[in-house]
């Protein structure tokens, strides 16, 4: 499929659809409707159906779409086939007020314990887990969760 044939906005929504579909799949669902995704992402079902039609996925009325089939189709289009090396630039100056967390989820609590004893006032969270302020940090620390995987996928899509 020609990448130029799919609107940029559709590609970006498809990346968010993969997140929803993965959640549905983990909960044991095998099928989904355009309304399922639309409700979660505050979209119209007609827009979801139109986006999925760009990648050749047509649902069946009363049945919906097969999660595995749609995920595979989206992955064929938006994911780059090769590894892409990434570097974090400009890390480690004195007087830091904003911390960037990019550790595996099992180390988040450990990092937060270090951060709470520092001068850091805000965290930009790049971990694959939505980070909520711990009770003892409420009011002291601002947290912004960024789904780095989606942002990277968005960039990598345009490289291929």
TASULKA-V396950 format. One record per helix or strand of 3 or more residues. SS is the DSSP state (A for helix, B for strand). FROM is the first residue (numbers start at 1). LEN is the number of residues. If there is no record, write none. Layout:
SS:FROM:LEN
SS:FROM:LEN
This chain:
A:3:3
A:8:19
A:34:8
A:45:10
B:64:3
A:67:12
B:98:4
A:105:11
B:122:4
A:135:3
B:142:4
A:148:12
